[in-house]
Amino acid sequence: MTETPDGARLHLPMPLRWGDLDAFNHVNNVAILKILEEARIRAFWTPAPGESAPPTAVIDATQGAPMMMLIARQEIEYHAPIPYHRDPIDVQLWFSHMGGSSVDVCYEVYPPERHVPQVKYVTASATAVVVDADTGAPQRLPAAARAAWEPYLCAAPTFRRR
C-alpha cells in the first residue's frame, strides 16, 4: 500500500480472481463492489500483529469491539470493462466528507500501476456510518479516525450521469 506524493489518496493494490470475471470475460459489476469493500476494509481496520496497513487503518473490527461501521449508501459508475490482470489493480481511495457519525469514502479504479494506458475503470463513493455495536445507534467518529483520515480529505468524485 502506497500513498501519493500529495497525500491525497491511498493506493490499494487489489488482486483479481479468475472467478471475478463473468460470461463477457470482464470483471462482473457485483465483483467490483466486493473489491471496493475489501479496499475499504484494508484502509479502515487496524492490522493484526505483524500485518502492514496504511495510516488510515484505525478502526477496531475485532470480535466484541464497541462500535462498527455500516454502509448507508453507495454509488458506482463504470467507465470501462476491467479485463483480467495478473498484477493487482490500483484502487485509489480518499474521503470527501466527514460528518458527526459518517464519512464519505471515494474511489477510482485503474489498471495495475505499470500498465499503459492508464484507463479509469470505475468511479464510486460510499457513505459509512459509525454505530454502537450493541444498540445500532449512530456514534461520533472517533478522534483517532478523524486525525488519520483528514490528510486524505479531498473533493468528491464527479459522476457523469447524475
OpenMM code with the backbone's topology and positions (N, CA, C; nanometers):
from openmm import Vec3, app, unit

residues = "MET THR GLU THR PRO ASP GLY ALA ARG LEU HIS LEU PRO MET PRO LEU ARG TRP GLY ASP LEU ASP ALA PHE ASN HIS VAL ASN ASN VAL ALA ILE LEU LYS ILE LEU GLU GLU ALA ARG ILE ARG ALA PHE TRP THR PRO ALA PRO GLY GLU SER ALA PRO PRO THR ALA VAL ILE ASP ALA THR GLN GLY ALA PRO MET MET MET LEU ILE ALA ARG GLN GLU ILE GLU TYR HIS ALA PRO ILE PRO TYR HIS ARG ASP PRO ILE ASP VAL GLN LEU TRP PHE SER HIS MET GLY GLY SER SER VAL ASP VAL CYS TYR GLU VAL TYR PRO PRO GLU ARG HIS VAL PRO GLN VAL LYS TYR VAL THR ALA SER ALA THR ALA VAL VAL VAL ASP ALA ASP THR GLY ALA PRO GLN ARG LEU PRO ALA ALA ALA ARG ALA ALA TRP GLU PRO TYR LEU CYS ALA ALA PRO THR PHE ARG ARG ARG".split()
positions = [
    Vec3(0.0835, -0.1160, 0.0000),
    Vec3(0.0000, 0.0000, 0.0000),
    Vec3(0.0888, 0.1234, 0.0000),
    Vec3(0.0644, 0.2087, -0.0955),
    Vec3(0.1456, 0.3288, -0.1054),
    Vec3(0.0564, 0.4512, -0.1029),
    Vec3(0.1173, 0.5643, -0.0744),
    Vec3(0.0462, 0.6912, -0.0744),
    Vec3(0.0956, 0.7747, -0.1906),
    Vec3(0.0099, 0.8607, -0.2426),
    Vec3(0.0527, 0.9526, -0.3467),
    Vec3(0.1402, 1.0600, -0.2837),
    Vec3(0.2275, 1.1250, -0.3608),
    Vec3(0.3145, 1.2286, -0.3051),
    Vec3(0.2374, 1.3428, -0.2383),
    Vec3(0.1182, 1.3761, -0.2913),
    Vec3(0.0426, 1.4859, -0.2314),
    Vec3(-0.0352, 1.4417, -0.1086),
    Vec3(-0.0320, 1.3137, -0.0757),
    Vec3(-0.1003, 1.2641, 0.0433),
    Vec3(-0.2505, 1.2610, 0.0307),
    Vec3(-0.3061, 1.2853, -0.0879),
    Vec3(-0.4498, 1.2965, -0.1048),
    Vec3(-0.5204, 1.1625, -0.1215),
    Vec3(-0.4522, 1.0620, -0.1691),
    Vec3(-0.5169, 0.9328, -0.1949),
    Vec3(-0.4308, 0.8183, -0.1461),
    Vec3(-0.4989, 0.7143, -0.1046),
    Vec3(-0.4314, 0.5872, -0.0788),
    Vec3(-0.4372, 0.5066, -0.2081),
    Vec3(-0.3313, 0.4332, -0.2367),
    Vec3(-0.3303, 0.3400, -0.3487),
    Vec3(-0.3288, 0.2008, -0.2875),
    Vec3(-0.4371, 0.1278, -0.3090),
    Vec3(-0.4509, -0.0062, -0.2518),
    Vec3(-0.4486, -0.1078, -0.3653),
    Vec3(-0.3409, -0.1837, -0.3793),
    Vec3(-0.3357, -0.2849, -0.4853),
    Vec3(-0.4292, -0.4006, -0.4505),
    Vec3(-0.5234, -0.4293, -0.5387),
    Vec3(-0.6217, -0.5342, -0.5137),
    Vec3(-0.6113, -0.6424, -0.6224),
    Vec3(-0.5774, -0.7638, -0.5822),
    Vec3(-0.5680, -0.8709, -0.6811),
    Vec3(-0.7064, -0.9114, -0.7318),
    Vec3(-0.7102, -0.9484, -0.8577),
    Vec3(-0.8322, -1.0036, -0.9163),
    Vec3(-0.8275, -1.1546, -0.9063),
    Vec3(-0.9445, -1.2139, -0.8978),
    Vec3(-0.9563, -1.3594, -0.9016),
    Vec3(-1.0226, -1.3978, -1.0332),
    Vec3(-0.9858, -1.5111, -1.0869),
    Vec3(-1.0454, -1.5564, -1.2122),
    Vec3(-1.1976, -1.5636, -1.1976),
    Vec3(-1.2455, -1.5972, -1.0787),
    Vec3(-1.3893, -1.6061, -1.0531),
    Vec3(-1.4592, -1.4716, -1.0514),
    Vec3(-1.3851, -1.3599, -1.0537),
    Vec3(-1.4458, -1.2271, -1.0601),
    Vec3(-1.4999, -1.1960, -1.1998),
    Vec3(-1.4556, -1.2739, -1.3004),
    Vec3(-1.4984, -1.2480, -1.4378),
    Vec3(-1.6357, -1.3087, -1.4643),
    Vec3(-1.7065, -1.2486, -1.5590),
    Vec3(-1.8373, -1.3002, -1.5968),
    Vec3(-1.8314, -1.3606, -1.7375),
    Vec3(-1.9458, -1.3920, -1.7931),
    Vec3(-1.9517, -1.4572, -1.9241),
    Vec3(-1.8982, -1.3686, -2.0361),
    Vec3(-1.8894, -1.2394, -2.0126),
    Vec3(-1.8380, -1.1476, -2.1135),
    Vec3(-1.6884, -1.1241, -2.0992),
    Vec3(-1.6231, -1.2012, -2.0106),
    Vec3(-1.4784, -1.2014, -1.9905),
    Vec3(-1.4240, -1.0694, -1.9350),
    Vec3(-1.5036, -1.0058, -1.8500),
    Vec3(-1.4546, -0.8903, -1.7747),
    Vec3(-1.5084, -0.9002, -1.6325),
    Vec3(-1.4524, -0.8210, -1.5411),
    Vec3(-1.4918, -0.8285, -1.4008),
    Vec3(-1.6388, -0.7897, -1.3876),
    Vec3(-1.7151, -0.8748, -1.3232),
    Vec3(-1.8583, -0.8555, -1.3046),
    Vec3(-1.8848, -0.7356, -1.2146),
    Vec3(-1.9966, -0.6667, -1.2395),
    Vec3(-2.0282, -0.5474, -1.1614),
    Vec3(-2.0416, -0.5766, -1.0116),
    Vec3(-2.0920, -0.6912, -0.9741),
    Vec3(-2.1038, -0.7266, -0.8322),
    Vec3(-1.9651, -0.7515, -0.7724),
    Vec3(-1.8758, -0.8107, -0.8499),
    Vec3(-1.7385, -0.8336, -0.8024),
    Vec3(-1.6673, -0.7011, -0.7754),
    Vec3(-1.6993, -0.5983, -0.8530),
    Vec3(-1.6388, -0.4663, -0.8307),
    Vec3(-1.6755, -0.4168, -0.6901),
    Vec3(-1.8012, -0.4317, -0.6514),
    Vec3(-1.8423, -0.3885, -0.5172),
    Vec3(-1.7669, -0.4653, -0.4095),
    Vec3(-1.7419, -0.5926, -0.4312),
    Vec3(-1.6648, -0.6720, -0.3345),
    Vec3(-1.5194, -0.6240, -0.3291),
    Vec3(-1.4629, -0.5873, -0.4430),
    Vec3(-1.3261, -0.5359, -0.4470),
    Vec3(-1.3183, -0.4037, -0.3706),
    Vec3(-1.4167, -0.3158, -0.3908),
    Vec3(-1.4195, -0.1890, -0.3171),
    Vec3(-1.4374, -0.2129, -0.1679),
    Vec3(-1.5179, -0.3110, -0.1319),
    Vec3(-1.5359, -0.3470, 0.0089),
    Vec3(-1.4024, -0.3906, 0.0700),
    Vec3(-1.3300, -0.4751, 0.0001),
    Vec3(-1.2011, -0.5225, 0.0501),
    Vec3(-1.1018, -0.4067, 0.0649),
    Vec3(-1.1009, -0.3151, -0.0311),
    Vec3(-1.0130, -0.1982, -0.0211),
    Vec3(-1.0501, -0.1146, 0.1014),
    Vec3(-1.1789, -0.0964, 0.1251),
    Vec3(-1.2252, -0.0187, 0.2402),
    Vec3(-1.1831, -0.0849, 0.3711),
    Vec3(-1.1957, -0.2149, 0.3789),
    Vec3(-1.1558, -0.2880, 0.4996),
    Vec3(-1.0060, -0.2716, 0.5233),
    Vec3(-0.9268, -0.2852, 0.4190),
    Vec3(-0.7816, -0.2687, 0.4332),
    Vec3(-0.7456, -0.1262, 0.4747),
    Vec3(-0.8241, -0.0290, 0.4280),
    Vec3(-0.7967, 0.1106, 0.4610),
    Vec3(-0.8444, 0.1484, 0.6007),
    Vec3(-0.9455, 0.0797, 0.6550),
    Vec3(-1.0060, 0.1182, 0.7827),
    Vec3(-0.9616, 0.0345, 0.9017),
    Vec3(-0.9564, -0.0963, 0.8859),
    Vec3(-0.9394, -0.1858, 1.0010),
    Vec3(-0.7955, -0.1887, 1.0495),
    Vec3(-0.7805, -0.1843, 1.1813),
    Vec3(-0.6465, -0.1933, 1.2394),
    Vec3(-0.5853, -0.3280, 1.2034),
    Vec3(-0.4565, -0.3305, 1.1764),
    Vec3(-0.3926, -0.4561, 1.1367),
    Vec3(-0.3688, -0.5478, 1.2567),
    Vec3(-0.3638, -0.6752, 1.2290),
    Vec3(-0.3240, -0.7735, 1.3302),
    Vec3(-0.1733, -0.7635, 1.3493),
    Vec3(-0.1212, -0.8131, 1.4596),
    Vec3(0.0247, -0.8094, 1.4807),
    Vec3(0.0988, -0.8712, 1.3620),
    Vec3(0.1982, -0.7997, 1.3129),
    Vec3(0.2785, -0.8476, 1.2007),
    Vec3(0.2261, -0.8071, 1.0645),
    Vec3(0.1041, -0.7541, 1.0560),
    Vec3(0.0484, -0.7103, 0.9283),
    Vec3(0.0841, -0.5640, 0.9042),
    Vec3(0.0914, -0.5261, 0.7779),
    Vec3(0.1112, -0.3856, 0.7450),
    Vec3(-0.0233, -0.3272, 0.7034),
    Vec3(-0.0382, -0.1974, 0.7242),
    Vec3(-0.1622, -0.1290, 0.6894),
    Vec3(-0.1324, 0.0182, 0.6694),
    Vec3(-0.2193, 0.0871, 0.5942),
    Vec3(-0.1987, 0.2313, 0.5767),
    Vec3(-0.2288, 0.3059, 0.7067),
    Vec3(-0.1889, 0.4319, 0.7151),
    Vec3(-0.2109, 0.5090, 0.8378),
    Vec3(-0.3589, 0.5359, 0.8680),
    Vec3(-0.4455, 0.5072, 0.7743),
    Vec3(-0.5897, 0.5267, 0.7933),
    Vec3(-0.6559, 0.4092, 0.8653),
    Vec3(-0.5833, 0.3018, 0.8854),
    Vec3(-0.6387, 0.1780, 0.9432),
    Vec3(-0.6430, 0.1889, 1.0952),
    Vec3(-0.7477, 0.2535, 1.1465),
    Vec3(-0.7572, 0.2832, 1.2900),
    Vec3(-0.8866, 0.2308, 1.3533),
    Vec3(-0.9685, 0.1592, 1.2798),
    Vec3(-1.0960, 0.1096, 1.3328),
    Vec3(-1.0776, -0.0322, 1.3853),
    Vec3(-1.1118, -0.0522, 1.5120),
    Vec3(-1.1061, -0.1852, 1.5735),
    Vec3(-1.2261, -0.2656, 1.5254),
    Vec3(-1.2014, -0.3680, 1.4483),
    Vec3(-1.3088, -0.4516, 1.3958),
    Vec3(-1.3021, -0.5930, 1.4537),
    Vec3(-1.2333, -0.6079, 1.5661),
    Vec3(-1.2239, -0.7398, 1.6277),
    Vec3(-1.3564, -0.7787, 1.6920),
    Vec3(-1.3712, -0.9070, 1.7170),
    Vec3(-1.4913, -0.9587, 1.7828),
    Vec3(-1.5119, -0.8855, 1.9156),
    Vec3(-1.6316, -0.8337, 1.9383),
    Vec3(-1.6626, -0.7655, 2.0635),
    Vec3(-1.6265, -0.6187, 2.0666),
    Vec3(-1.5806, -0.5624, 1.9542),
    Vec3(-1.5491, -0.4189, 1.9502),
    Vec3(-1.6759, -0.3393, 1.9801),
    Vec3(-1.6633, -0.2248, 2.0483),
    Vec3(-1.7817, -0.1492, 2.0894),
    Vec3(-1.8544, -0.0769, 1.9764),
    Vec3(-1.7896, -0.0601, 1.8623),
    Vec3(-1.8536, 0.0075, 1.7500),
    Vec3(-1.8299, -0.0687, 1.6214),
    Vec3(-1.9109, -0.0376, 1.5215),
    Vec3(-1.8927, -0.0954, 1.3886),
    Vec3(-1.9314, 0.0088, 1.2849),
    Vec3(-1.8906, -0.0162, 1.1623),
    Vec3(-1.9236, 0.0746, 1.0529),
    Vec3(-2.0187, 0.0040, 0.9580),
    Vec3(-2.1244, 0.0745, 0.9223),
    Vec3(-2.2239, 0.0234, 0.8286),
    Vec3(-2.2263, 0.1119, 0.7047),
    Vec3(-2.2532, 0.0521, 0.5912),
    Vec3(-2.2658, 0.1288, 0.4675),
    Vec3(-2.4105, 0.1755, 0.4557),
    Vec3(-2.4278, 0.3076, 0.4464),
    Vec3(-2.5613, 0.3664, 0.4362),
    Vec3(-2.5997, 0.3949, 0.2912),
    Vec3(-2.4988, 0.4111, 0.2048),
    Vec3(-2.5257, 0.4487, 0.0665),
    Vec3(-2.4046, 0.4137, -0.0181),
    Vec3(-2.4301, 0.3758, -0.1448),
    Vec3(-2.3215, 0.3513, -0.2397),
    Vec3(-2.3635, 0.4007, -0.3769),
    Vec3(-2.2666, 0.4503, -0.4504),
    Vec3(-2.2894, 0.4896, -0.5887),
    Vec3(-2.1676, 0.4466, -0.6678),
    Vec3(-2.1930, 0.3920, -0.7861),
    Vec3(-2.0814, 0.3438, -0.8677),
    Vec3(-2.1108, 0.3731, -1.0140),
    Vec3(-2.0060, 0.4127, -1.0831),
    Vec3(-2.0175, 0.4387, -1.2260),
    Vec3(-1.9058, 0.3614, -1.2954),
    Vec3(-1.9438, 0.2855, -1.3961),
    Vec3(-1.8489, 0.2024, -1.4703),
    Vec3(-1.8079, 0.2767, -1.5968),
    Vec3(-1.6776, 0.2984, -1.6147),
    Vec3(-1.6272, 0.3714, -1.7311),
    Vec3(-1.5791, 0.2777, -1.8410),
    Vec3(-1.5191, 0.1661, -1.8024),
    Vec3(-1.4654, 0.0708, -1.8997),
    Vec3(-1.4627, -0.0673, -1.8357),
    Vec3(-1.4825, -0.1726, -1.9152),
    Vec3(-1.4750, -0.3075, -1.8597),
    Vec3(-1.3347, -0.3357, -1.8055),
    Vec3(-1.3281, -0.4091, -1.6962),
    Vec3(-1.2000, -0.4466, -1.6378),
    Vec3(-1.1656, -0.5876, -1.6839),
    Vec3(-1.0603, -0.6011, -1.7656),
    Vec3(-1.0167, -0.7351, -1.8050),
    Vec3(-0.9375, -0.7985, -1.6899),
    Vec3(-0.9157, -0.9262, -1.7017),
    Vec3(-0.8351, -0.9946, -1.6002),
    Vec3(-0.6906, -0.9458, -1.6087),
    Vec3(-0.6334, -0.9128, -1.4946),
    Vec3(-0.4917, -0.8760, -1.4830),
    Vec3(-0.4280, -0.9672, -1.3786),
    Vec3(-0.3088, -1.0165, -1.4060),
    Vec3(-0.2349, -1.0927, -1.3042),
    Vec3(-0.1853, -1.0013, -1.1929),
    Vec3(-0.1407, -0.8807, -1.2299),
    Vec3(-0.0967, -0.7839, -1.1302),
    Vec3(-0.2194, -0.7190, -1.0669),
    Vec3(-0.2110, -0.6781, -0.9413),
    Vec3(-0.3257, -0.6156, -0.8753),
    Vec3(-0.3679, -0.4851, -0.9432),
    Vec3(-0.4979, -0.4634, -0.9492),
    Vec3(-0.5479, -0.3362, -0.9984),
    Vec3(-0.5252, -0.2307, -0.8906),
    Vec3(-0.5280, -0.1047, -0.9300),
    Vec3(-0.4994, 0.0076, -0.8404),
    Vec3(-0.6313, 0.0712, -0.7953),
    Vec3(-0.6714, 0.0439, -0.6716),
    Vec3(-0.7894, 0.1083, -0.6142),
    Vec3(-0.7400, 0.2298, -0.5366),
    Vec3(-0.7790, 0.3466, -0.5827),
    Vec3(-0.7422, 0.4707, -0.5161),
    Vec3(-0.8576, 0.5119, -0.4253),
    Vec3(-0.8264, 0.5458, -0.3006),
    Vec3(-0.9281, 0.5740, -0.2007),
    Vec3(-0.8961, 0.7048, -0.1300),
    Vec3(-0.9988, 0.7856, -0.1059),
    Vec3(-0.9869, 0.9088, -0.0283),
    Vec3(-1.1223, 0.9391, 0.0347),
    Vec3(-1.1292, 1.0458, 0.1108),
    Vec3(-1.2518, 1.0850, 0.1799),
    Vec3(-1.2949, 1.2220, 0.1288),
    Vec3(-1.4262, 1.2397, 0.1090),
    Vec3(-1.4737, 1.3695, 0.0606),
    Vec3(-1.5521, 1.4466, 0.1658),
    Vec3(-1.5959, 1.3797, 0.2702),
    Vec3(-1.6730, 1.4480, 0.3747),
    Vec3(-1.6674, 1.3665, 0.5027),
    Vec3(-1.6502, 1.4356, 0.6142),
    Vec3(-1.6616, 1.3722, 0.7452),
    Vec3(-1.7685, 1.4456, 0.8232),
    Vec3(-1.8741, 1.3742, 0.8586),
    Vec3(-1.9814, 1.4322, 0.9386),
    Vec3(-1.9629, 1.3936, 1.0842),
    Vec3(-2.0703, 1.4060, 1.1602),
    Vec3(-2.0636, 1.3697, 1.3013),
    Vec3(-2.0392, 1.2216, 1.3225),
    Vec3(-2.1164, 1.1385, 1.2513),
    Vec3(-2.1028, 0.9935, 1.2666),
    Vec3(-2.0756, 0.9221, 1.1348),
    Vec3(-2.0594, 0.9984, 1.0274),
    Vec3(-2.0420, 0.9360, 0.8959),
    Vec3(-1.9219, 0.9912, 0.8226),
    Vec3(-1.8794, 0.9144, 0.7229),
    Vec3(-1.7696, 0.9551, 0.6361),
    Vec3(-1.8035, 0.9097, 0.4945),
    Vec3(-1.7758, 0.9972, 0.3974),
    Vec3(-1.7937, 0.9613, 0.2571),
    Vec3(-1.6602, 0.9128, 0.2029),
    Vec3(-1.6595, 0.7897, 0.1565),
    Vec3(-1.5400, 0.7248, 0.1033),
    Vec3(-1.5495, 0.7285, -0.0490),
    Vec3(-1.4430, 0.7711, -0.1145),
    Vec3(-1.4408, 0.7851, -0.2604),
    Vec3(-1.3379, 0.6903, -0.3197),
    Vec3(-1.3661, 0.6458, -0.4414),
    Vec3(-1.2776, 0.5507, -0.5078),
    Vec3(-1.2661, 0.5829, -0.6562),
    Vec3(-1.1502, 0.5523, -0.7099),
    Vec3(-1.1311, 0.5383, -0.8535),
    Vec3(-1.0480, 0.4124, -0.8719),
    Vec3(-1.0805, 0.3371, -0.9772),
    Vec3(-1.0118, 0.2103, -1.0026),
    Vec3(-0.9430, 0.2179, -1.1380),
    Vec3(-0.8146, 0.1786, -1.1372),
    Vec3(-0.7301, 0.1833, -1.2567),
    Vec3(-0.6614, 0.0488, -1.2776),
    Vec3(-0.6024, 0.0284, -1.3974),
    Vec3(-0.5223, -0.0924, -1.4192),
    Vec3(-0.4028, -0.0944, -1.3230),
    Vec3(-0.3284, -0.2048, -1.3209),
    Vec3(-0.2053, -0.2054, -1.2420),
    Vec3(-0.1207, -0.0829, -1.2760),
    Vec3(-0.0483, -0.0309, -1.1769),
    Vec3(0.0216, 0.0974, -1.1928),
    Vec3(0.1160, 0.1024, -1.3124),
    Vec3(0.1758, -0.0111, -1.3488),
    Vec3(0.2716, -0.0069, -1.4611),
    Vec3(0.2051, -0.0298, -1.5965),
    Vec3(0.0752, -0.0523, -1.5975),
    Vec3(0.0007, -0.0785, -1.7203),
    Vec3(-0.0173, 0.0494, -1.8011),
    Vec3(0.0005, 0.0410, -1.9315),
    Vec3(-0.0190, 0.1542, -2.0208),
    Vec3(-0.1186, 0.1118, -2.1272),
    Vec3(-0.2223, 0.1895, -2.1531),
    Vec3(-0.2530, 0.3199, -2.0952),
    Vec3(-0.3248, 0.3057, -1.9601),
    Vec3(-0.3221, 0.4119, -1.8820),
    Vec3(-0.3933, 0.4161, -1.7546),
    Vec3(-0.5372, 0.4612, -1.7801),
    Vec3(-0.6264, 0.3649, -1.7879),
    Vec3(-0.7679, 0.3894, -1.8146),
    Vec3(-0.8431, 0.3850, -1.6824),
    Vec3(-0.9305, 0.4829, -1.6601),
    Vec3(-1.0135, 0.4782, -1.5401),
    Vec3(-1.1265, 0.3780, -1.5652),
    Vec3(-1.1339, 0.2751, -1.4805),
    Vec3(-1.2375, 0.1741, -1.4926),
    Vec3(-1.3646, 0.2131, -1.4178),
    Vec3(-1.3485, 0.2655, -1.2961),
    Vec3(-1.4626, 0.2851, -1.2068),
    Vec3(-1.4443, 0.4134, -1.1259),
    Vec3(-1.5539, 0.4829, -1.1033),
    Vec3(-1.5635, 0.5900, -1.0037),
    Vec3(-1.6737, 0.5470, -0.9080),
    Vec3(-1.6495, 0.5613, -0.7771),
    Vec3(-1.7502, 0.5175, -0.6806),
    Vec3(-1.7407, 0.5998, -0.5528),
    Vec3(-1.8474, 0.5950, -0.4768),
    Vec3(-1.8466, 0.6551, -0.3437),
    Vec3(-1.9392, 0.5736, -0.2542),
    Vec3(-1.9118, 0.5803, -0.1252),
    Vec3(-1.9938, 0.5123, -0.0254),
    Vec3(-1.9976, 0.5982, 0.0998),
    Vec3(-2.1095, 0.5972, 0.1672),
    Vec3(-2.1206, 0.6638, 0.2962),
    Vec3(-2.1200, 0.5561, 0.4031),
    Vec3(-2.0229, 0.5657, 0.4938),
    Vec3(-2.0121, 0.4715, 0.6053),
    Vec3(-2.0509, 0.5443, 0.7336),
    Vec3(-2.1281, 0.4770, 0.8180),
    Vec3(-2.1751, 0.5350, 0.9432),
    Vec3(-2.1226, 0.4517, 1.0592),
    Vec3(-2.0697, 0.5192, 1.1607),
    Vec3(-2.0225, 0.4530, 1.2814),
    Vec3(-2.1425, 0.4353, 1.3747),
    Vec3(-2.1642, 0.3113, 1.4208),
    Vec3(-2.2757, 0.2835, 1.5118),
    Vec3(-2.2273, 0.2040, 1.6319),
    Vec3(-2.3026, 0.2139, 1.7397),
    Vec3(-2.2774, 0.1338, 1.8589),
    Vec3(-2.3059, -0.0117, 1.8233),
    Vec3(-2.2155, -0.1004, 1.8558),
    Vec3(-2.2295, -0.2412, 1.8178),
    Vec3(-2.3483, -0.3080, 1.8861),
    Vec3(-2.3860, -0.2630, 2.0046),
    Vec3(-2.4974, -0.3248, 2.0769),
    Vec3(-2.6323, -0.2670, 2.0375),
    Vec3(-2.6410, -0.1350, 2.0243),
    Vec3(-2.7700, -0.0704, 2.0017),
    Vec3(-2.7963, -0.0344, 1.8564),
    Vec3(-2.6914, -0.0214, 1.7766),
    Vec3(-2.7068, 0.0226, 1.6383),
    Vec3(-2.7247, 0.1727, 1.6243),
    Vec3(-2.7189, 0.2460, 1.7355),
    Vec3(-2.7344, 0.3917, 1.7320),
    Vec3(-2.6073, 0.4562, 1.6778),
    Vec3(-2.6227, 0.5597, 1.5951),
    Vec3(-2.5037, 0.6299, 1.5443),
    Vec3(-2.4178, 0.6833, 1.6583),
    Vec3(-2.2850, 0.6792, 1.6362),
    Vec3(-2.1869, 0.7317, 1.7319),
    Vec3(-2.1012, 0.8350, 1.6610),
    Vec3(-2.0377, 0.9206, 1.7361),
    Vec3(-1.9450, 1.0174, 1.6790),
    Vec3(-1.8254, 0.9431, 1.6186),
    Vec3(-1.7734, 0.9966, 1.5092),
    Vec3(-1.6492, 0.9416, 1.4542),
    Vec3(-1.5413, 0.9542, 1.5599),
    Vec3(-1.4651, 0.8486, 1.5839),
    Vec3(-1.3576, 0.8580, 1.6830),
    Vec3(-1.2533, 0.9632, 1.6430),
    Vec3(-1.1970, 1.0299, 1.7435),
    Vec3(-1.0954, 1.1324, 1.7186),
    Vec3(-0.9764, 1.0753, 1.6421),
    Vec3(-0.9372, 0.9512, 1.6735),
    Vec3(-0.8242, 0.8884, 1.6032),
    Vec3(-0.8553, 0.8710, 1.4545),
    Vec3(-0.9802, 0.8384, 1.4217),
    Vec3(-1.0187, 0.8232, 1.2813),
    Vec3(-1.0143, 0.9581, 1.2108),
    Vec3(-1.0697, 1.0598, 1.2738),
    Vec3(-1.0662, 1.1936, 1.2132),
    Vec3(-0.9226, 1.2372, 1.1851),
    Vec3(-0.8357, 1.2182, 1.2817),
    Vec3(-0.6958, 1.2590, 1.2661),
    Vec3(-0.6269, 1.1805, 1.1547),
    Vec3(-0.6549, 1.0516, 1.1452),
    Vec3(-0.5906, 0.9671, 1.0437),
    Vec3(-0.6462, 0.9928, 0.9045),
    Vec3(-0.7729, 1.0283, 0.8947),
    Vec3(-0.8376, 1.0432, 0.7645),
    Vec3(-0.8289, 1.1836, 0.7070),
    Vec3(-0.8113, 1.2861, 0.7909),
    Vec3(-0.8087, 1.4240, 0.7409),
    Vec3(-0.7034, 1.4495, 0.6333),
    Vec3(-0.5838, 1.3881, 0.6395),
    Vec3(-0.4873, 1.4116, 0.5314),
    Vec3(-0.5359, 1.3606, 0.3947),
    Vec3(-0.6377, 1.2780, 0.3929),
    Vec3(-0.6910, 1.2198, 0.2694),
    Vec3(-0.8268, 1.2782, 0.2340),
    Vec3(-0.8570, 1.3954, 0.2882),
    Vec3(-0.9833, 1.4637, 0.2625),
    Vec3(-0.9680, 1.5503, 0.1384),
    Vec3(-1.0446, 1.5194, 0.0347),
    Vec3(-1.0376, 1.5897, -0.0937),
    Vec3(-1.1784, 1.6034, -0.1501),
    Vec3(-1.1889, 1.6620, -0.2649),
    Vec3(-1.3180, 1.6803, -0.3303),
    Vec3(-1.3797, 1.5455, -0.3670),
    Vec3(-1.5113, 1.5425, -0.3675),
    Vec3(-1.5856, 1.4232, -0.4089),
    Vec3(-1.5645, 1.3987, -0.5583),
    Vec3(-1.5751, 1.2746, -0.6011),
    Vec3(-1.5607, 1.2476, -0.7444),
    Vec3(-1.6797, 1.3050, -0.8220),
    Vec3(-1.6560, 1.3280, -0.9490),
    Vec3(-1.7617, 1.3748, -1.0380),
    Vec3(-1.8196, 1.2543, -1.1102),
    Vec3(-1.9515, 1.2413, -1.1047),
    Vec3(-2.0195, 1.1343, -1.1766),
    Vec3(-2.0801, 1.1937, -1.3032),
    Vec3(-2.0705, 1.1221, -1.4135),
    Vec3(-2.1165, 1.1716, -1.5423),
    Vec3(-2.2675, 1.1800, -1.5516),
    Vec3(-2.3391, 1.0872, -1.4952),
    Vec3(-2.4816, 1.0741, -1.5225),
    Vec3(-2.5671, 1.0959, -1.3987),
    Vec3(-2.5549, 1.2098, -1.3375),
    Vec3(-2.6400, 1.2401, -1.2223),
    Vec3(-2.7601, 1.3166, -1.2646),
] * unit.nanometer
topology = app.Topology()
chain = topology.addChain("A")
for resn in residues:
    res = topology.addResidue(resn, chain)
    for name in ("N", "CA", "C"):
        topology.addAtom(name, app.Element.getBySymbol(name[0]), res)
